[in-house]
Amino acid sequence: MGVDMFSQKPPAEALNVSDASVRINNYREHYRNQLYTLNHQPIPHSAKLVMRLVIVVVVFVSLILVFTPWVQTAMGMGVVSTLNPSDRTQAISALVSGQIQQWHVLEGQRVKAGEPIVTLVDTDQKLVERLKTEIAALKLQLNANEQAYKTAERDVFRKQTLLKQGLVSQRDFEQTKIRLQDLEAKLAKSQAEVYRAEVNLARQSTQTKFAPQNGTITGLFAGGNSTFVKSGQTLATFIPEGVERAVVLEVTGLDAPLIKPGRKVRLQFDGWPVFQFSGWPGASTGTFGGEVTVVEPMATSSGSFRVWVVADEAEGDWPDDNFVRLGSRARGWVQLETVKLWYEVWRQLNNFPPINSTNNSTNNSTNNSTNNNTKKGESDNTAAQQDVKRGSK
């Protein structure tokens, strides 16, 4: 019996493979149709606008970072003070112990130089008279010692002459010299006692305190008449007027080595409206110009360094004393080098110090001078060797 090979059914495994192939082809065709639809779908106008805006912003920011100059600054906080110690706030203290006899000023009163502030009196009303009597007695004793000393000098000279003639012994001459030395010590002691008594009398006569210069009296001692005060106790605080103000800033140790005298500074005072751009000084309003005059070489207890700033004469004076007074707080930006904005952003992110062109130029000049000296030495050595060869010939 013959067998029809086309009439036989394929195996089950062959059917499974063919079905899988068909399904895969169907999936491919399905997704190909979807991608074709997506490719032909127009992009929304809002998406195009956002994409263009992002590109413009990125390009604009990149141009700003690359081409915009930026002035590096070292910022510090400080107070208004003065370089002259005699212009700072002073304490009016009692030179000697005593009682307050009279106050000549009131709290916050302005005084002129030489005007009395307070008068003290000693608890012993007859102390001045006793001191004068003591000085008179000491002066009499001093005169007597001076006369005795002069007589002893003449006696020593006379006995020295007699000793050479053999009329007195060596022992008598030595005793006379010893007596002269004793009288010299008594004379010096009398002079010291007179000086000490005169100093005590002068202190008692200077118990009225006067204003050292024009200024304002504040912080009066809370005590009326007959209040006892000790020597050195503060009675009032004196604030001078018309002083040359300065600002003392505290900067970090990272910025201190880059600040040199002559650097320009922008200052902001408390209570003064300001609009400040630290990197663009020309765009700032409400700030005042300053110039670094002193950079203290030693750090404070907190590790910061003090920088003294005075007014920049080229930009005019600071606000009046009624607005910016001694002790007012201030903020300053010391201007350093001009760099590109991208470099400043990179420096701030990495916490690197600003550029110090002064040190770089100094190092370059030092290296150049060293190289020149080396070349000069080599040329001198070559010339010396040529001279030696000529001499040998």
Phi, psi and omega per residue, in radians:
M1 nan 2.225 -3.119
G2 -1.391 2.640 -3.096
V3 -1.985 2.241 3.087
D4 -1.492 1.974 -3.043
M5 -1.251 -0.414 -3.140
F6 -1.418 -0.309 -3.129
S7 -1.494 -0.117 -3.140
Q8 -1.351 2.512 3.118
K9 -1.384 2.464 3.096
P10 -1.216 2.774 3.116
P11 -1.118 2.832 -3.117
A12 -1.170 -0.633 -3.113
E13 -1.132 -0.652 3.125
A14 -1.152 -0.644 3.093
L15 -1.119 -0.693 -3.128
N16 -1.140 -0.727 -3.134
V17 -1.139 -0.745 -3.124
S18 -1.164 -0.662 3.107
D19 -1.116 -0.699 3.128
A20 -1.130 -0.697 3.128
S21 -1.117 -0.677 3.138
V22 -1.144 -0.740 -3.132
R23 -1.131 -0.702 3.132
I24 -1.099 -0.755 3.120
N25 -1.100 -0.657 3.101
N26 -1.119 -0.740 3.114
Y27 -1.088 -0.760 3.141
R28 -1.061 -0.767 3.141
E29 -1.137 -0.634 -3.131
H30 -1.146 -0.872 -3.116
Y31 -1.247 -0.516 3.086
R32 -1.139 -0.660 3.084
N33 -1.147 -0.672 3.127
Q34 -1.170 -0.778 3.113
L35 -1.097 -0.652 3.105
Y36 -1.090 -0.689 3.113
T37 -1.182 -0.693 -3.132
L38 -1.187 -0.665 3.134
N39 -1.150 -0.557 -3.134
H40 -1.599 0.045 3.115
Q41 -1.433 2.219 -3.117
P42 -1.229 2.515 3.110
I43 -1.290 2.387 -3.140
P44 -1.064 2.600 -3.127
H45 -1.134 -0.650 -3.138
S46 -1.123 -0.664 3.123
A47 -1.152 -0.728 3.088
K48 -1.078 -0.688 -3.127
L49 -1.148 -0.744 3.124
V50 -1.128 -0.724 -3.133
M51 -1.117 -0.755 3.123
R52 -1.143 -0.672 3.131
L53 -1.125 -0.714 3.109
V54 -1.102 -0.740 3.135
I55 -1.111 -0.748 3.140
V56 -1.111 -0.748 -3.135
V57 -1.116 -0.753 3.141
V58 -1.090 -0.774 3.137
V59 -1.144 -0.735 -3.120
F60 -1.129 -0.788 3.121
V61 -1.118 -0.680 3.116
S62 -1.100 -0.737 3.109
L63 -1.122 -0.697 3.111
I64 -1.102 -0.789 -3.126
L65 -1.118 -0.589 -3.049
V66 -1.434 -0.699 -2.960
F67 -1.876 -0.252 -3.074
T68 -1.389 2.225 3.077
P69 -1.371 2.647 -3.119
W70 -2.449 2.269 3.128
V71 -1.569 2.047 3.097
Q72 -1.225 2.449 -3.096
T73 -2.334 2.734 3.012
A74 -2.081 1.961 -3.040
M75 -1.593 2.519 3.100
G76 -2.668 2.663 3.072
M77 -1.771 2.625 -3.124
G78 -2.880 -2.917 -3.127
V79 -2.350 2.830 3.085
V80 -1.468 2.221 -3.131
S81 -2.489 -2.734 3.107
T82 -2.587 2.593 -3.121
L83 -1.316 -0.522 -3.108
N84 -1.434 2.101 -3.121
P85 -1.077 -0.558 -3.128
S86 -1.248 -0.246 3.111
D87 -1.644 -0.016 -3.140
R88 -1.519 3.037 3.114
T89 -1.077 2.272 -3.056
Q90 -2.079 2.580 3.093
A91 -1.696 2.205 3.053
I92 -1.566 1.928 -3.055
S93 -2.073 2.802 3.140
A94 -1.430 2.270 3.110
L95 -1.318 -0.611 -3.131
V96 -2.281 2.802 3.076
S97 -1.292 2.540 3.135
G98 3.026 -2.942 3.137
Q99 -1.881 2.608 3.068
I100 -1.334 2.053 3.125
Q101 -1.555 -0.753 -3.080
Q102 -2.794 2.382 2.965
W103 -1.626 2.282 -3.136
H104 -1.747 -0.056 -3.090
V105 -2.336 2.933 3.051
L106 -2.020 2.944 3.128
E107 -1.110 2.222 3.127
G108 1.384 0.159 -3.110
Q109 -1.377 2.455 3.064
R110 -1.541 2.360 -3.102
V111 -2.212 2.769 3.055
K112 -1.783 2.865 -3.121
A113 -1.071 2.261 3.114
G114 1.657 -0.175 3.121
E115 -1.302 2.483 -3.122
P116 -1.237 2.566 3.123
I117 -1.925 -0.904 -3.123
V118 -2.656 2.603 3.111
T119 -2.098 2.281 3.104
L120 -1.932 2.654 3.043
V121 -2.291 2.615 3.108
D122 -1.342 2.646 3.119
T123 -1.136 -0.482 3.072
D124 -1.626 1.875 -3.061
Q125 -1.160 -0.463 -3.095
K126 -1.734 0.300 -3.106
L127 -1.154 -0.678 -3.118
V128 -1.138 -0.740 3.128
E129 -1.120 -0.712 3.138
R130 -1.158 -0.651 3.105
L131 -1.134 -0.694 3.107
K132 -1.131 -0.731 3.107
T133 -1.116 -0.706 3.124
E134 -1.122 -0.697 3.126
I135 -1.127 -0.712 3.122
A136 -1.090 -0.741 3.131
A137 -1.161 -0.687 3.130
L138 -1.166 -0.607 3.101
K139 -1.181 -0.655 3.068
L140 -1.104 -0.754 3.104
Q141 -1.105 -0.642 3.109
L142 -1.130 -0.733 3.113
N143 -1.110 -0.704 3.128
A144 -1.121 -0.709 3.123
N145 -1.172 -0.619 3.100
E146 -1.138 -0.736 3.119
Q147 -1.136 -0.739 3.126
A148 -1.120 -0.632 3.134
Y149 -1.179 -0.733 3.120
K150 -1.127 -0.682 3.109
T151 -1.132 -0.707 3.127
A152 -1.147 -0.619 3.085
E153 -1.090 -0.779 3.123
R154 -1.136 -0.619 3.135
D155 -1.167 -0.686 3.112
V156 -1.131 -0.735 3.138
F157 -1.130 -0.699 -3.141
R158 -1.151 -0.801 -3.112
K159 -1.222 -0.479 3.061
Q160 -1.137 -0.671 3.095
T161 -1.183 -0.716 3.124
L162 -1.189 -0.558 3.116
L163 -1.130 -0.670 3.113
K164 -1.146 -0.519 3.121
Q165 -1.513 -0.110 3.128
G166 1.388 0.370 -3.105
L167 -1.621 -0.307 3.067
V168 -2.249 2.762 -3.137
S169 -1.491 2.880 3.102
Q170 -1.146 -0.574 -3.123
R171 -1.148 -0.742 3.109
D172 -1.114 -0.672 3.123
F173 -1.143 -0.703 3.124
E174 -1.164 -0.696 3.103
Q175 -1.103 -0.652 3.103
T176 -1.139 -0.689 3.101
K177 -1.157 -0.667 3.110
I178 -1.130 -0.704 3.110
R179 -1.116 -0.651 3.093
L180 -1.113 -0.701 3.117
Q181 -1.159 -0.674 3.093
D182 -1.108 -0.746 3.127
L183 -1.166 -0.575 3.083
E184 -1.139 -0.701 3.091
A185 -1.153 -0.705 3.111
K186 -1.134 -0.661 3.120
L187 -1.116 -0.758 3.115
A188 -1.121 -0.668 3.119
K189 -1.143 -0.712 3.123
S190 -1.129 -0.706 3.106
Q191 -1.095 -0.710 3.118
A192 -1.146 -0.677 3.131
E193 -1.162 -0.703 3.099
V194 -1.111 -0.747 -3.141
Y195 -1.106 -0.746 -3.138
R196 -1.132 -0.713 3.125
A197 -1.155 -0.664 3.106
E198 -1.163 -0.633 3.088
V199 -1.126 -0.740 3.113
N200 -1.095 -0.702 3.110
L201 -1.159 -0.685 3.119
A202 -1.133 -0.642 3.105
R203 -1.124 -0.704 3.137
Q204 -1.176 -0.513 -3.137
S205 -1.451 -0.165 3.127
T206 -1.923 0.639 3.140
Q207 -1.458 -0.066 3.022
T208 -1.666 2.102 -3.124
K209 -1.575 2.326 -3.108
F210 -2.011 2.728 3.114
A211 -1.244 2.229 -3.127
P212 -1.236 -0.455 3.132
Q213 -2.859 -3.131 3.123
N214 -1.157 2.373 -3.117
G215 3.138 -2.870 -3.098
T216 -2.182 2.444 3.136
I217 -1.722 2.204 3.085
T218 -2.386 2.933 3.045
G219 1.077 0.799 3.140
L220 -1.122 2.529 3.124
F221 -1.134 2.311 -3.089
A222 -1.348 1.364 3.130
G223 -2.820 2.423 3.128
G224 -1.700 -2.745 3.124
N225 -1.123 2.573 3.140
S226 1.253 0.168 3.057
T227 -1.390 2.238 -3.089
F228 -1.481 2.335 3.095
V229 -2.206 2.639 -3.139
K230 -1.663 2.841 3.116
S231 -1.146 2.259 -3.117
G232 1.574 -0.083 -3.130
Q233 -1.297 2.418 -3.117
T234 -1.320 2.229 -3.131
L235 -1.794 -0.539 -3.119
A236 -2.826 2.978 3.084
T237 -2.066 2.309 -3.092
F238 -1.962 2.205 3.133
I239 -1.971 1.958 -3.118
P240 -1.173 2.777 3.096
E241 -2.032 2.749 3.084
G242 1.152 0.590 -3.107
V243 -1.576 2.800 3.073
E244 -1.509 1.891 -3.035
R245 -1.370 2.713 3.053
A246 -2.563 2.821 3.112
V247 -2.030 2.261 3.078
V248 -1.855 2.016 -3.123
L249 -1.786 2.642 3.038
E250 -1.974 2.068 -3.134
V251 -2.014 2.822 -3.111
T252 -1.303 2.832 3.108
G253 -1.176 -0.317 3.097
L254 -1.263 -0.573 -3.093
D255 -1.701 -0.350 -3.048
A256 -1.025 -0.727 -3.127
P257 -1.129 -0.306 -3.088
L258 -1.601 -0.166 -3.094
I259 -1.654 2.167 -3.134
K260 -2.155 2.703 3.036
P261 -1.011 2.365 -3.096
G262 1.818 -0.213 3.095
R263 -1.145 2.497 3.101
K264 -1.420 2.590 -3.069
V265 -2.380 2.478 2.972
R266 -1.863 2.270 -3.022
L267 -2.063 2.475 3.041
Q268 -2.148 2.209 -3.125
F269 -1.805 2.596 3.119
D270 -1.092 2.422 3.131
G271 1.390 0.146 -3.127
W272 -2.030 2.122 -3.107
P273 -1.096 2.422 -3.045
V274 -2.591 2.577 2.996
F275 -2.296 1.788 -2.915
Q276 -1.977 2.293 2.903
F277 -1.994 1.939 -3.072
S278 -1.134 -0.570 -3.100
G279 -1.557 -0.262 3.134
W280 -2.229 1.477 -3.097
P281 -1.054 -0.548 -3.119
G282 -1.175 -0.396 -3.134
A283 -1.576 -0.021 -3.104
S284 -1.482 2.539 3.071
T285 -2.285 2.508 3.121
G286 1.557 -0.075 3.092
T287 -1.658 2.832 -3.092
F288 -2.180 2.578 -3.076
G289 -1.410 2.558 3.080
G290 -2.548 2.995 -3.129
E291 -2.476 2.332 -3.141
V292 -1.219 2.247 3.122
T293 -2.008 -0.533 -3.129
V294 -2.502 2.373 2.985
V295 -2.098 1.939 -3.068
E296 -1.157 2.348 -3.062
P297 -1.363 -0.212 -3.080
M298 -1.988 2.457 -3.125
A299 -1.366 2.748 3.067
T300 -1.407 -3.116 -3.133
S301 -1.138 -0.422 3.127
S302 -1.542 -0.033 3.123
G303 1.598 -0.004 3.112
S304 -1.611 2.938 -3.128
F305 -2.059 2.464 -3.120
R306 -1.595 2.307 3.138
V307 -2.144 2.169 3.141
W308 -1.646 2.295 -3.085
V309 -2.193 2.307 3.064
V310 -1.967 2.938 -3.117
A311 -1.177 2.465 3.099
D312 -1.456 2.024 -3.090
E313 -1.097 -0.489 -3.109
A314 -1.243 -0.368 -3.078
E315 -1.917 0.091 3.112
G316 1.616 3.069 -3.078
D317 -1.405 2.928 3.046
W318 -1.398 3.052 3.104
P319 -1.037 2.842 -3.084
D320 -1.080 2.785 -3.138
D321 -1.045 -0.464 3.140
N322 -1.213 -0.371 -3.134
F323 -1.753 -0.765 -3.139
V324 -2.034 1.740 -3.068
R325 -1.778 2.945 3.091
L326 -1.082 2.325 -3.113
G327 1.655 -0.165 3.111
S328 -1.186 2.568 3.136
R329 -1.390 2.634 -3.124
A330 -2.560 2.770 3.069
R331 -2.255 2.378 -3.074
G332 -2.294 2.598 3.060
W333 -2.126 1.883 3.112
V334 -1.396 2.134 -3.084
Q335 -1.431 2.265 -3.120
L336 -1.917 -2.068 -3.068
E337 -1.744 2.806 3.097
T338 -1.741 2.139 -3.125
V339 -2.276 3.101 3.063
K340 -1.390 2.692 -3.051
L341 -1.122 -0.652 -3.125
W342 -1.096 -0.642 3.134
Y343 -1.183 -0.664 3.141
E344 -1.169 -0.703 3.087
V345 -1.099 -0.770 3.116
W346 -1.109 -0.664 -3.138
R347 -1.181 -0.723 3.141
Q348 -1.161 -0.662 3.130
L349 -1.161 -0.573 -3.122
N350 -1.696 -0.013 3.116
N351 1.009 0.758 3.080
F352 -1.553 2.679 3.080
P353 -1.265 2.744 3.086
P354 -1.140 2.983 3.122
I355 -1.312 2.417 3.093
N356 -2.056 1.619 -3.095
S357 -1.240 -0.438 -3.134
T358 -1.119 -0.805 3.133
N359 -1.171 -0.673 -3.139
N360 -1.115 -0.760 3.121
S361 -1.160 -0.630 3.108
T362 -1.146 -0.751 3.121
N363 -1.127 -0.707 3.137
N364 -1.127 -0.736 3.124
S365 -1.150 -0.649 3.108
T366 -1.133 -0.762 3.123
N367 -1.121 -0.709 3.133
N368 -1.117 -0.740 3.130
S369 -1.151 -0.640 3.110
T370 -1.130 -0.754 3.116
N371 -1.120 -0.698 3.126
N372 -1.125 -0.719 3.120
N373 -1.123 -0.671 3.130
T374 -1.128 -0.786 3.125
K375 -1.112 -0.674 3.128
K376 -1.125 -0.707 3.112
G377 -1.126 -0.700 3.119
E378 -1.125 -0.711 3.122
S379 -1.154 -0.648 3.101
D380 -1.124 -0.732 3.114
N381 -1.098 -0.722 3.125
T382 -1.094 -0.743 3.129
A383 -1.129 -0.671 3.128
A384 -1.143 -0.715 3.115
Q385 -1.108 -0.672 3.107
Q386 -1.143 -0.654 3.106
D387 -1.132 -0.684 3.130
V388 -1.112 -0.739 3.134
K389 -1.103 -0.707 3.126
R390 -1.127 -0.689 3.132
G391 -1.165 -0.641 3.130
S392 -1.186 -0.588 3.106
K393 -1.207 nan nan
